[in-house]
Amino acid sequence: MARARNLSDTESVTVSLPKETYEYLTYLAWRGRLGATEADVASHILVERVDELLKSGYHNLQVPKPMIAAPINPGPDEDLPKERSKE
């Protein structure tokens, strides 16, 4: 099971999950896969996935620039062009 190298260096995190996801964690825990409780299973999966992201250098990927430049500081709605009245 993937675990922090030094358990004294762990931090607590609380997450909300969709019901179906929680039920699957319950199933995996009941089957004894990846941990004994839902929290153990979720912790194992999260630590494993974050380790994969770190090893792959995911945090160094560059987000492509948009093809159309977005406004840097859009002002209030008054700055938008007004619709012309139909004559």
PDB file with one MODEL, atoms N, CA, C and O in Angstrom:
MODEL        1
ATOM      1  N   MET A   1       0.847  -1.177   0.000  1.00  0.00           N
ATOM      2  CA  MET A   1       0.000   0.000   0.000  1.00  0.00           C
ATOM      3  C   MET A   1       0.890   1.237   0.000  1.00  0.00           C
ATOM      4  O   MET A   1       1.880   1.290   0.730  1.00  0.00           O
ATOM      5  N   ALA A   2       0.555   2.199  -0.788  1.00  0.00           N
ATOM      6  CA  ALA A   2       1.323   3.451  -0.843  1.00  0.00           C
ATOM      7  C   ALA A   2       1.090   4.233   0.437  1.00  0.00           C
ATOM      8  O   ALA A   2      -0.054   4.476   0.821  1.00  0.00           O
ATOM      9  N   ARG A   3       2.151   4.621   1.087  1.00  0.00           N
ATOM     10  CA  ARG A   3       2.037   5.386   2.328  1.00  0.00           C
ATOM     11  C   ARG A   3       3.106   6.465   2.339  1.00  0.00           C
ATOM     12  O   ARG A   3       4.124   6.373   1.653  1.00  0.00           O
ATOM     13  N   ALA A   4       2.844   7.482   3.132  1.00  0.00           N
ATOM     14  CA  ALA A   4       3.864   8.511   3.320  1.00  0.00           C
ATOM     15  C   ALA A   4       5.091   7.858   3.943  1.00  0.00           C
ATOM     16  O   ALA A   4       4.968   6.929   4.741  1.00  0.00           O
ATOM     17  N   ARG A   5       6.251   8.337   3.584  1.00  0.00           N
ATOM     18  CA  ARG A   5       7.476   7.735   4.110  1.00  0.00           C
ATOM     19  C   ARG A   5       7.564   7.854   5.626  1.00  0.00           C
ATOM     20  O   ARG A   5       8.006   6.924   6.301  1.00  0.00           O
ATOM     21  N   ASN A   6       7.148   8.985   6.154  1.00  0.00           N
ATOM     22  CA  ASN A   6       7.198   9.185   7.594  1.00  0.00           C
ATOM     23  C   ASN A   6       5.797   9.594   8.043  1.00  0.00           C
ATOM     24  O   ASN A   6       5.347  10.703   7.756  1.00  0.00           O
ATOM     25  N   LEU A   7       5.117   8.706   8.741  1.00  0.00           N
ATOM     26  CA  LEU A   7       3.729   8.963   9.097  1.00  0.00           C
ATOM     27  C   LEU A   7       3.560  10.186   9.991  1.00  0.00           C
ATOM     28  O   LEU A   7       2.474  10.763  10.041  1.00  0.00           O
ATOM     29  N   SER A   8       4.607  10.589  10.695  1.00  0.00           N
ATOM     30  CA  SER A   8       4.498  11.783  11.539  1.00  0.00           C
ATOM     31  C   SER A   8       4.430  13.055  10.689  1.00  0.00           C
ATOM     32  O   SER A   8       4.076  14.119  11.196  1.00  0.00           O
ATOM     33  N   ASP A   9       4.766  12.949   9.402  1.00  0.00           N
ATOM     34  CA  ASP A   9       4.734  14.102   8.509  1.00  0.00           C
ATOM     35  C   ASP A   9       3.440  14.196   7.712  1.00  0.00           C
ATOM     36  O   ASP A   9       3.380  14.942   6.735  1.00  0.00           O
ATOM     37  N   THR A  10       2.411  13.465   8.102  1.00  0.00           N
ATOM     38  CA  THR A  10       1.171  13.459   7.335  1.00  0.00           C
ATOM     39  C   THR A  10       0.302  14.655   7.684  1.00  0.00           C
ATOM     40  O   THR A  10       0.429  15.252   8.754  1.00  0.00           O
ATOM     41  N   GLU A  11      -0.579  14.987   6.759  1.00  0.00           N
ATOM     42  CA  GLU A  11      -1.562  16.056   6.954  1.00  0.00           C
ATOM     43  C   GLU A  11      -2.937  15.476   6.715  1.00  0.00           C
ATOM     44  O   GLU A  11      -3.097  14.562   5.906  1.00  0.00           O
ATOM     45  N   SER A  12      -3.922  15.993   7.405  1.00  0.00           N
ATOM     46  CA  SER A  12      -5.293  15.539   7.251  1.00  0.00           C
ATOM     47  C   SER A  12      -6.002  16.363   6.180  1.00  0.00           C
ATOM     48  O   SER A  12      -5.836  17.580   6.105  1.00  0.00           O
ATOM     49  N   VAL A  13      -6.800  15.677   5.346  1.00  0.00           N
ATOM     50  CA  VAL A  13      -7.562  16.331   4.288  1.00  0.00           C
ATOM     51  C   VAL A  13      -8.981  15.774   4.322  1.00  0.00           C
ATOM     52  O   VAL A  13      -9.182  14.578   4.534  1.00  0.00           O
ATOM     53  N   THR A  14      -9.948  16.635   4.116  1.00  0.00           N
ATOM     54  CA  THR A  14     -11.335  16.210   4.047  1.00  0.00           C
ATOM     55  C   THR A  14     -11.850  16.489   2.644  1.00  0.00           C
ATOM     56  O   THR A  14     -11.653  17.581   2.110  1.00  0.00           O
ATOM     57  N   VAL A  15     -12.509  15.502   2.047  1.00  0.00           N
ATOM     58  CA  VAL A  15     -13.062  15.676   0.706  1.00  0.00           C
ATOM     59  C   VAL A  15     -14.517  15.213   0.692  1.00  0.00           C
ATOM     60  O   VAL A  15     -14.926  14.365   1.485  1.00  0.00           O
ATOM     61  N   SER A  16     -15.273  15.780  -0.214  1.00  0.00           N
ATOM     62  CA  SER A  16     -16.639  15.330  -0.459  1.00  0.00           C
ATOM     63  C   SER A  16     -16.640  14.568  -1.772  1.00  0.00           C
ATOM     64  O   SER A  16     -16.046  15.010  -2.756  1.00  0.00           O
ATOM     65  N   LEU A  17     -17.305  13.429  -1.786  1.00  0.00           N
ATOM     66  CA  LEU A  17     -17.320  12.575  -2.961  1.00  0.00           C
ATOM     67  C   LEU A  17     -18.745  12.315  -3.422  1.00  0.00           C
ATOM     68  O   LEU A  17     -19.679  12.356  -2.621  1.00  0.00           O
ATOM     69  N   PRO A  18     -18.911  12.048  -4.710  1.00  0.00           N
ATOM     70  CA  PRO A  18     -20.227  11.597  -5.165  1.00  0.00           C
ATOM     71  C   PRO A  18     -20.580  10.275  -4.470  1.00  0.00           C
ATOM     72  O   PRO A  18     -19.694   9.497  -4.116  1.00  0.00           O
ATOM     73  N   LYS A  19     -21.852  10.036  -4.283  1.00  0.00           N
ATOM     74  CA  LYS A  19     -22.315   8.840  -3.571  1.00  0.00           C
ATOM     75  C   LYS A  19     -21.768   7.564  -4.210  1.00  0.00           C
ATOM     76  O   LYS A  19     -21.338   6.648  -3.510  1.00  0.00           O
ATOM     77  N   GLU A  20     -21.789   7.509  -5.546  1.00  0.00           N
ATOM     78  CA  GLU A  20     -21.325   6.314  -6.252  1.00  0.00           C
ATOM     79  C   GLU A  20     -19.844   6.055  -5.992  1.00  0.00           C
ATOM     80  O   GLU A  20     -19.426   4.906  -5.854  1.00  0.00           O
ATOM     81  N   THR A  21     -19.061   7.115  -5.925  1.00  0.00           N
ATOM     82  CA  THR A  21     -17.626   6.970  -5.650  1.00  0.00           C
ATOM     83  C   THR A  21     -17.413   6.429  -4.246  1.00  0.00           C
ATOM     84  O   THR A  21     -16.605   5.524  -4.038  1.00  0.00           O
ATOM     85  N   TYR A  22     -18.146   6.991  -3.274  1.00  0.00           N
ATOM     86  CA  TYR A  22     -18.024   6.516  -1.885  1.00  0.00           C
ATOM     87  C   TYR A  22     -18.436   5.042  -1.783  1.00  0.00           C
ATOM     88  O   TYR A  22     -17.793   4.257  -1.086  1.00  0.00           O
ATOM     89  N   GLU A  23     -19.506   4.681  -2.480  1.00  0.00           N
ATOM     90  CA  GLU A  23     -19.964   3.285  -2.443  1.00  0.00           C
ATOM     91  C   GLU A  23     -18.907   2.351  -3.029  1.00  0.00           C
ATOM     92  O   GLU A  23     -18.730   1.233  -2.545  1.00  0.00           O
ATOM     93  N   TYR A  24     -18.210   2.800  -4.060  1.00  0.00           N
ATOM     94  CA  TYR A  24     -17.146   1.980  -4.630  1.00  0.00           C
ATOM     95  C   TYR A  24     -15.979   1.853  -3.650  1.00  0.00           C
ATOM     96  O   TYR A  24     -15.392   0.778  -3.529  1.00  0.00           O
ATOM     97  N   LEU A  25     -15.639   2.930  -2.955  1.00  0.00           N
ATOM     98  CA  LEU A  25     -14.600   2.850  -1.924  1.00  0.00           C
ATOM     99  C   LEU A  25     -15.017   1.862  -0.837  1.00  0.00           C
ATOM    100  O   LEU A  25     -14.191   1.100  -0.335  1.00  0.00           O
ATOM    101  N   THR A  26     -16.296   1.877  -0.478  1.00  0.00           N
ATOM    102  CA  THR A  26     -16.821   0.937   0.515  1.00  0.00           C
ATOM    103  C   THR A  26     -16.650  -0.500   0.029  1.00  0.00           C
ATOM    104  O   THR A  26     -16.232  -1.379   0.782  1.00  0.00           O
ATOM    105  N   TYR A  27     -16.982  -0.720  -1.246  1.00  0.00           N
ATOM    106  CA  TYR A  27     -16.834  -2.051  -1.834  1.00  0.00           C
ATOM    107  C   TYR A  27     -15.369  -2.506  -1.803  1.00  0.00           C
ATOM    108  O   TYR A  27     -15.073  -3.639  -1.421  1.00  0.00           O
ATOM    109  N   LEU A  28     -14.459  -1.614  -2.208  1.00  0.00           N
ATOM    110  CA  LEU A  28     -13.040  -1.981  -2.205  1.00  0.00           C
ATOM    111  C   LEU A  28     -12.550  -2.281  -0.793  1.00  0.00           C
ATOM    112  O   LEU A  28     -11.773  -3.214  -0.588  1.00  0.00           O
ATOM    113  N   ALA A  29     -13.002  -1.491   0.182  1.00  0.00           N
ATOM    114  CA  ALA A  29     -12.606  -1.739   1.573  1.00  0.00           C
ATOM    115  C   ALA A  29     -13.191  -3.065   2.061  1.00  0.00           C
ATOM    116  O   ALA A  29     -12.505  -3.826   2.744  1.00  0.00           O
ATOM    117  N   TRP A  30     -14.447  -3.350   1.719  1.00  0.00           N
ATOM    118  CA  TRP A  30     -15.096  -4.593   2.125  1.00  0.00           C
ATOM    119  C   TRP A  30     -14.365  -5.798   1.538  1.00  0.00           C
ATOM    120  O   TRP A  30     -14.244  -6.836   2.189  1.00  0.00           O
ATOM    121  N   ARG A  31     -13.879  -5.653   0.305  1.00  0.00           N
ATOM    122  CA  ARG A  31     -13.136  -6.728  -0.340  1.00  0.00           C
ATOM    123  C   ARG A  31     -11.689  -6.813   0.157  1.00  0.00           C
ATOM    124  O   ARG A  31     -10.960  -7.742  -0.190  1.00  0.00           O
ATOM    125  N   GLY A  32     -11.282  -5.835   0.973  1.00  0.00           N
ATOM    126  CA  GLY A  32      -9.920  -5.847   1.488  1.00  0.00           C
ATOM    127  C   GLY A  32      -8.898  -5.357   0.489  1.00  0.00           C
ATOM    128  O   GLY A  32      -7.707  -5.639   0.619  1.00  0.00           O
ATOM    129  N   ARG A  33      -9.366  -4.613  -0.524  1.00  0.00           N
ATOM    130  CA  ARG A  33      -8.467  -4.103  -1.548  1.00  0.00           C
ATOM    131  C   ARG A  33      -8.004  -2.697  -1.176  1.00  0.00           C
ATOM    132  O   ARG A  33      -8.829  -1.823  -0.912  1.00  0.00           O
ATOM    133  N   LEU A  34      -6.726  -2.479  -1.154  1.00  0.00           N
ATOM    134  CA  LEU A  34      -6.108  -1.162  -0.959  1.00  0.00           C
ATOM    135  C   LEU A  34      -6.271  -0.577   0.430  1.00  0.00           C
ATOM    136  O   LEU A  34      -5.720   0.491   0.698  1.00  0.00           O
ATOM    137  N   GLY A  35      -6.997  -1.223   1.322  1.00  0.00           N
ATOM    138  CA  GLY A  35      -7.153  -0.724   2.687  1.00  0.00           C
ATOM    139  C   GLY A  35      -8.371  -1.333   3.365  1.00  0.00           C
ATOM    140  O   GLY A  35      -9.191  -1.986   2.720  1.00  0.00           O
ATOM    141  N   ALA A  36      -8.482  -1.113   4.674  1.00  0.00           N
ATOM    142  CA  ALA A  36      -9.571  -1.710   5.451  1.00  0.00           C
ATOM    143  C   ALA A  36     -10.794  -0.814   5.558  1.00  0.00           C
ATOM    144  O   ALA A  36     -11.891  -1.297   5.840  1.00  0.00           O
ATOM    145  N   THR A  37     -10.622   0.488   5.337  1.00  0.00           N
ATOM    146  CA  THR A  37     -11.746   1.423   5.435  1.00  0.00           C
ATOM    147  C   THR A  37     -11.794   2.274   4.170  1.00  0.00           C
ATOM    148  O   THR A  37     -10.847   2.300   3.383  1.00  0.00           O
ATOM    149  N   GLU A  38     -12.907   2.965   3.994  1.00  0.00           N
ATOM    150  CA  GLU A  38     -13.033   3.870   2.851  1.00  0.00           C
ATOM    151  C   GLU A  38     -11.920   4.910   2.863  1.00  0.00           C
ATOM    152  O   GLU A  38     -11.348   5.228   1.820  1.00  0.00           O
ATOM    153  N   ALA A  39     -11.615   5.436   4.040  1.00  0.00           N
ATOM    154  CA  ALA A  39     -10.557   6.451   4.158  1.00  0.00           C
ATOM    155  C   ALA A  39      -9.195   5.873   3.782  1.00  0.00           C
ATOM    156  O   ALA A  39      -8.398   6.540   3.123  1.00  0.00           O
ATOM    157  N   ASP A  40      -8.928   4.636   4.198  1.00  0.00           N
ATOM    158  CA  ASP A  40      -7.660   3.994   3.840  1.00  0.00           C
ATOM    159  C   ASP A  40      -7.546   3.807   2.326  1.00  0.00           C
ATOM    160  O   ASP A  40      -6.498   4.070   1.735  1.00  0.00           O
ATOM    161  N   VAL A  41      -8.639   3.349   1.707  1.00  0.00           N
ATOM    162  CA  VAL A  41      -8.644   3.133   0.263  1.00  0.00           C
ATOM    163  C   VAL A  41      -8.439   4.458  -0.471  1.00  0.00           C
ATOM    164  O   VAL A  41      -7.620   4.544  -1.386  1.00  0.00           O
ATOM    165  N   ALA A  42      -9.187   5.495  -0.067  1.00  0.00           N
ATOM    166  CA  ALA A  42      -9.066   6.808  -0.708  1.00  0.00           C
ATOM    167  C   ALA A  42      -7.656   7.367  -0.539  1.00  0.00           C
ATOM    168  O   ALA A  42      -7.093   7.933  -1.476  1.00  0.00           O
ATOM    169  N   SER A  43      -7.093   7.209   0.640  1.00  0.00           N
ATOM    170  CA  SER A  43      -5.742   7.693   0.895  1.00  0.00           C
ATOM    171  C   SER A  43      -4.736   6.978  -0.007  1.00  0.00           C
ATOM    172  O   SER A  43      -3.849   7.611  -0.581  1.00  0.00           O
ATOM    173  N   HIS A  44      -4.878   5.665  -0.127  1.00  0.00           N
ATOM    174  CA  HIS A  44      -3.975   4.897  -0.983  1.00  0.00           C
ATOM    175  C   HIS A  44      -4.045   5.384  -2.429  1.00  0.00           C
ATOM    176  O   HIS A  44      -3.016   5.614  -3.064  1.00  0.00           O
ATOM    177  N   ILE A  45      -5.264   5.538  -2.943  1.00  0.00           N
ATOM    178  CA  ILE A  45      -5.446   5.961  -4.329  1.00  0.00           C
ATOM    179  C   ILE A  45      -4.888   7.365  -4.544  1.00  0.00           C
ATOM    180  O   ILE A  45      -4.207   7.616  -5.539  1.00  0.00           O
ATOM    181  N   LEU A  46      -5.170   8.272  -3.628  1.00  0.00           N
ATOM    182  CA  LEU A  46      -4.712   9.652  -3.768  1.00  0.00           C
ATOM    183  C   LEU A  46      -3.187   9.742  -3.722  1.00  0.00           C
ATOM    184  O   LEU A  46      -2.583  10.414  -4.558  1.00  0.00           O
ATOM    185  N   VAL A  47      -2.566   9.078  -2.764  1.00  0.00           N
ATOM    186  CA  VAL A  47      -1.101   9.116  -2.645  1.00  0.00           C
ATOM    187  C   VAL A  47      -0.463   8.512  -3.888  1.00  0.00           C
ATOM    188  O   VAL A  47       0.515   9.048  -4.411  1.00  0.00           O
ATOM    189  N   GLU A  48      -1.017   7.393  -4.363  1.00  0.00           N
ATOM    190  CA  GLU A  48      -0.482   6.748  -5.560  1.00  0.00           C
ATOM    191  C   GLU A  48      -0.574   7.673  -6.777  1.00  0.00           C
ATOM    192  O   GLU A  48       0.379   7.786  -7.548  1.00  0.00           O
ATOM    193  N   ARG A  49      -1.717   8.330  -6.945  1.00  0.00           N
ATOM    194  CA  ARG A  49      -1.922   9.209  -8.103  1.00  0.00           C
ATOM    195  C   ARG A  49      -1.019  10.446  -8.037  1.00  0.00           C
ATOM    196  O   ARG A  49      -0.445  10.850  -9.048  1.00  0.00           O
ATOM    197  N   VAL A  50      -0.896  11.038  -6.867  1.00  0.00           N
ATOM    198  CA  VAL A  50      -0.031  12.216  -6.722  1.00  0.00           C
ATOM    199  C   VAL A  50       1.427  11.837  -6.986  1.00  0.00           C
ATOM    200  O   VAL A  50       2.160  12.597  -7.618  1.00  0.00           O
ATOM    201  N   ASP A  51       1.845  10.679  -6.511  1.00  0.00           N
ATOM    202  CA  ASP A  51       3.206  10.217  -6.799  1.00  0.00           C
ATOM    203  C   ASP A  51       3.425  10.083  -8.308  1.00  0.00           C
ATOM    204  O   ASP A  51       4.481  10.457  -8.818  1.00  0.00           O
ATOM    205  N   GLU A  52       2.419   9.544  -9.027  1.00  0.00           N
ATOM    206  CA  GLU A  52       2.524   9.426 -10.482  1.00  0.00           C
ATOM    207  C   GLU A  52       2.653  10.802 -11.136  1.00  0.00           C
ATOM    208  O   GLU A  52       3.465  10.984 -12.043  1.00  0.00           O
ATOM    209  N   LEU A  53       1.857  11.767 -10.678  1.00  0.00           N
ATOM    210  CA  LEU A  53       1.920  13.119 -11.232  1.00  0.00           C
ATOM    211  C   LEU A  53       3.289  13.745 -10.998  1.00  0.00           C
ATOM    212  O   LEU A  53       3.850  14.375 -11.895  1.00  0.00           O
ATOM    213  N   LEU A  54       3.822  13.575  -9.804  1.00  0.00           N
ATOM    214  CA  LEU A  54       5.148  14.123  -9.496  1.00  0.00           C
ATOM    215  C   LEU A  54       6.226  13.492 -10.372  1.00  0.00           C
ATOM    216  O   LEU A  54       7.076  14.194 -10.920  1.00  0.00           O
ATOM    217  N   LYS A  55       6.191  12.170 -10.503  1.00  0.00           N
ATOM    218  CA  LYS A  55       7.205  11.473 -11.295  1.00  0.00           C
ATOM    219  C   LYS A  55       7.133  11.837 -12.773  1.00  0.00           C
ATOM    220  O   LYS A  55       8.156  11.881 -13.456  1.00  0.00           O
ATOM    221  N   SER A  56       5.922  12.099 -13.268  1.00  0.00           N
ATOM    222  CA  SER A  56       5.764  12.413 -14.694  1.00  0.00           C
ATOM    223  C   SER A  56       6.093  13.867 -15.015  1.00  0.00           C
ATOM    224  O   SER A  56       6.182  14.235 -16.186  1.00  0.00           O
ATOM    225  N   GLY A  57       6.275  14.698 -13.989  1.00  0.00           N
ATOM    226  CA  GLY A  57       6.547  16.109 -14.224  1.00  0.00           C
ATOM    227  C   GLY A  57       5.315  16.883 -14.647  1.00  0.00           C
ATOM    228  O   GLY A  57       5.423  17.926 -15.291  1.00  0.00           O
ATOM    229  N   TYR A  58       4.152  16.382 -14.292  1.00  0.00           N
ATOM    230  CA  TYR A  58       2.884  17.000 -14.687  1.00  0.00           C
ATOM    231  C   TYR A  58       2.833  18.485 -14.327  1.00  0.00           C
ATOM    232  O   TYR A  58       2.276  19.289 -15.075  1.00  0.00           O
ATOM    233  N   HIS A  59       3.408  18.842 -13.193  1.00  0.00           N
ATOM    234  CA  HIS A  59       3.383  20.234 -12.732  1.00  0.00           C
ATOM    235  C   HIS A  59       4.220  21.156 -13.618  1.00  0.00           C
ATOM    236  O   HIS A  59       4.103  22.376 -13.511  1.00  0.00           O
ATOM    237  N   ASN A  60       5.046  20.606 -14.475  1.00  0.00           N
ATOM    238  CA  ASN A  60       5.872  21.422 -15.372  1.00  0.00           C
ATOM    239  C   ASN A  60       5.250  21.625 -16.750  1.00  0.00           C
ATOM    240  O   ASN A  60       5.805  22.350 -17.576  1.00  0.00           O
ATOM    241  N   LEU A  61       4.113  20.999 -17.006  1.00  0.00           N
ATOM    242  CA  LEU A  61       3.468  21.152 -18.311  1.00  0.00           C
ATOM    243  C   LEU A  61       3.006  22.585 -18.496  1.00  0.00           C
ATOM    244  O   LEU A  61       2.548  23.232 -17.554  1.00  0.00           O
ATOM    245  N   GLN A  62       3.132  23.068 -19.713  1.00  0.00           N
ATOM    246  CA  GLN A  62       2.701  24.422 -20.029  1.00  0.00           C
ATOM    247  C   GLN A  62       1.293  24.375 -20.610  1.00  0.00           C
ATOM    248  O   GLN A  62       0.990  23.525 -21.448  1.00  0.00           O
ATOM    249  N   VAL A  63       0.449  25.273 -20.172  1.00  0.00           N
ATOM    250  CA  VAL A  63      -0.890  25.385 -20.726  1.00  0.00           C
ATOM    251  C   VAL A  63      -0.780  26.188 -22.010  1.00  0.00           C
ATOM    252  O   VAL A  63      -0.212  27.280 -22.008  1.00  0.00           O
ATOM    253  N   PRO A  64      -1.319  25.659 -23.116  1.00  0.00           N
ATOM    254  CA  PRO A  64      -1.210  26.421 -24.371  1.00  0.00           C
ATOM    255  C   PRO A  64      -1.944  27.747 -24.266  1.00  0.00           C
ATOM    256  O   PRO A  64      -2.980  27.852 -23.608  1.00  0.00           O
ATOM    257  N   LYS A  65      -1.393  28.753 -24.923  1.00  0.00           N
ATOM    258  CA  LYS A  65      -2.026  30.069 -24.914  1.00  0.00           C
ATOM    259  C   LYS A  65      -3.275  30.027 -25.776  1.00  0.00           C
ATOM    260  O   LYS A  65      -3.299  29.337 -26.796  1.00  0.00           O
ATOM    261  N   PRO A  66      -4.318  30.759 -25.381  1.00  0.00           N
ATOM    262  CA  PRO A  66      -5.529  30.772 -26.200  1.00  0.00           C
ATOM    263  C   PRO A  66      -5.257  31.458 -27.536  1.00  0.00           C
ATOM    264  O   PRO A  66      -4.381  32.318 -27.634  1.00  0.00           O
ATOM    265  N   MET A  67      -6.004  31.078 -28.550  1.00  0.00           N
ATOM    266  CA  MET A  67      -5.800  31.669 -29.869  1.00  0.00           C
ATOM    267  C   MET A  67      -6.309  33.103 -29.911  1.00  0.00           C
ATOM    268  O   MET A  67      -5.791  33.918 -30.675  1.00  0.00           O
ATOM    269  N   ILE A  68      -7.306  33.419 -29.110  1.00  0.00           N
ATOM    270  CA  ILE A  68      -7.838  34.778 -29.033  1.00  0.00           C
ATOM    271  C   ILE A  68      -7.480  35.316 -27.648  1.00  0.00           C
ATOM    272  O   ILE A  68      -7.791  34.692 -26.633  1.00  0.00           O
ATOM    273  N   ALA A  69      -6.838  36.456 -27.614  1.00  0.00           N
ATOM    274  CA  ALA A  69      -6.417  37.019 -26.339  1.00  0.00           C
ATOM    275  C   ALA A  69      -7.639  37.420 -25.516  1.00  0.00           C
ATOM    276  O   ALA A  69      -8.548  38.085 -26.013  1.00  0.00           O
ATOM    277  N   ALA A  70      -7.644  37.010 -24.275  1.00  0.00           N
ATOM    278  CA  ALA A  70      -8.718  37.386 -23.362  1.00  0.00           C
ATOM    279  C   ALA A  70      -8.361  38.724 -22.730  1.00  0.00           C
ATOM    280  O   ALA A  70      -7.180  39.029 -22.567  1.00  0.00           O
ATOM    281  N   PRO A  71      -9.366  39.535 -22.369  1.00  0.00           N
ATOM    282  CA  PRO A  71      -9.056  40.805 -21.709  1.00  0.00           C
ATOM    283  C   PRO A  71      -8.382  40.555 -20.374  1.00  0.00           C
ATOM    284  O   PRO A  71      -8.762  39.648 -19.633  1.00  0.00           O
ATOM    285  N   ILE A  72      -7.383  41.361 -20.075  1.00  0.00           N
ATOM    286  CA  ILE A  72      -6.645  41.190 -18.827  1.00  0.00           C
ATOM    287  C   ILE A  72      -7.491  41.624 -17.642  1.00  0.00           C
ATOM    288  O   ILE A  72      -7.626  40.882 -16.669  1.00  0.00           O
ATOM    289  N   ASN A  73      -8.048  42.797 -17.716  1.00  0.00           N
ATOM    290  CA  ASN A  73      -8.887  43.310 -16.630  1.00  0.00           C
ATOM    291  C   ASN A  73     -10.215  43.788 -17.202  1.00  0.00           C
ATOM    292  O   ASN A  73     -10.377  44.972 -17.495  1.00  0.00           O
ATOM    293  N   PRO A  74     -11.163  42.873 -17.362  1.00  0.00           N
ATOM    294  CA  PRO A  74     -12.437  43.342 -17.892  1.00  0.00           C
ATOM    295  C   PRO A  74     -13.086  44.295 -16.896  1.00  0.00           C
ATOM    296  O   PRO A  74     -13.134  44.030 -15.695  1.00  0.00           O
ATOM    297  N   GLY A  75     -13.575  45.393 -17.416  1.00  0.00           N
ATOM    298  CA  GLY A  75     -14.194  46.398 -16.562  1.00  0.00           C
ATOM    299  C   GLY A  75     -15.647  46.067 -16.279  1.00  0.00           C
ATOM    300  O   GLY A  75     -16.122  44.985 -16.626  1.00  0.00           O
ATOM    301  N   PRO A  76     -16.345  46.983 -15.657  1.00  0.00           N
ATOM    302  CA  PRO A  76     -17.759  46.761 -15.373  1.00  0.00           C
ATOM    303  C   PRO A  76     -18.559  46.715 -16.672  1.00  0.00           C
ATOM    304  O   PRO A  76     -18.057  47.062 -17.740  1.00  0.00           O
ATOM    305  N   ASP A  77     -19.808  46.281 -16.559  1.00  0.00           N
ATOM    306  CA  ASP A  77     -20.657  46.129 -17.736  1.00  0.00           C
ATOM    307  C   ASP A  77     -20.823  47.417 -18.522  1.00  0.00           C
ATOM    308  O   ASP A  77     -21.110  47.359 -19.718  1.00  0.00           O
ATOM    309  N   GLU A  78     -20.656  48.565 -17.905  1.00  0.00           N
ATOM    310  CA  GLU A  78     -20.820  49.835 -18.616  1.00  0.00           C
ATOM    311  C   GLU A  78     -19.801  49.984 -19.742  1.00  0.00           C
ATOM    312  O   GLU A  78     -20.034  50.730 -20.693  1.00  0.00           O
ATOM    313  N   ASP A  79     -18.679  49.282 -19.643  1.00  0.00           N
ATOM    314  CA  ASP A  79     -17.642  49.384 -20.663  1.00  0.00           C
ATOM    315  C   ASP A  79     -17.972  48.597 -21.925  1.00  0.00           C
ATOM    316  O   ASP A  79     -17.316  48.774 -22.952  1.00  0.00           O
ATOM    317  N   LEU A  80     -18.992  47.721 -21.862  1.00  0.00           N
ATOM    318  CA  LEU A  80     -19.365  46.924 -23.017  1.00  0.00           C
ATOM    319  C   LEU A  80     -20.119  47.776 -24.003  1.00  0.00           C
ATOM    320  O   LEU A  80     -20.823  48.700 -23.596  1.00  0.00           O
ATOM    321  N   PRO A  81     -19.997  47.499 -25.298  1.00  0.00           N
ATOM    322  CA  PRO A  81     -20.742  48.300 -26.283  1.00  0.00           C
ATOM    323  C   PRO A  81     -22.240  48.096 -26.100  1.00  0.00           C
ATOM    324  O   PRO A  81     -22.708  46.984 -25.856  1.00  0.00           O
ATOM    325  N   LYS A  82     -22.969  49.175 -26.220  1.00  0.00           N
ATOM    326  CA  LYS A  82     -24.430  49.144 -26.083  1.00  0.00           C
ATOM    327  C   LYS A  82     -25.027  48.644 -27.381  1.00  0.00           C
ATOM    328  O   LYS A  82     -24.483  48.886 -28.458  1.00  0.00           O
ATOM    329  N   GLU A  83     -26.146  47.947 -27.276  1.00  0.00           N
ATOM    330  CA  GLU A  83     -26.854  47.510 -28.480  1.00  0.00           C
ATOM    331  C   GLU A  83     -27.506  48.739 -29.119  1.00  0.00           C
ATOM    332  O   GLU A  83     -28.065  49.598 -28.437  1.00  0.00           O
ATOM    333  N   ARG A  84     -27.417  48.791 -30.421  1.00  0.00           N
ATOM    334  CA  ARG A  84     -28.030  49.912 -31.122  1.00  0.00           C
ATOM    335  C   ARG A  84     -29.526  49.645 -31.252  1.00  0.00           C
ATOM    336  O   ARG A  84     -29.948  48.517 -31.504  1.00  0.00           O
ATOM    337  N   SER A  85     -30.303  50.677 -31.081  1.00  0.00           N
ATOM    338  CA  SER A  85     -31.747  50.517 -31.228  1.00  0.00           C
ATOM    339  C   SER A  85     -32.072  50.403 -32.710  1.00  0.00           C
ATOM    340  O   SER A  85     -31.448  51.054 -33.548  1.00  0.00           O
ATOM    341  N   LYS A  86     -33.053  49.572 -33.020  1.00  0.00           N
ATOM    342  CA  LYS A  86     -33.452  49.397 -34.415  1.00  0.00           C
ATOM    343  C   LYS A  86     -34.266  50.593 -34.867  1.00  0.00           C
ATOM    344  O   LYS A  86     -35.220  50.994 -34.202  1.00  0.00           O
ATOM    345  N   GLU A  87     -33.897  51.140 -35.960  1.00  0.00           N
ATOM    346  CA  GLU A  87     -34.594  52.335 -36.457  1.00  0.00           C
ATOM    347  C   GLU A  87     -35.463  51.997 -37.626  1.00  0.00           C
ATOM    348  O   GLU A  87     -36.126  52.876 -38.176  1.00  0.00           O
TER     349      GLU A  87
ENDMDL
END
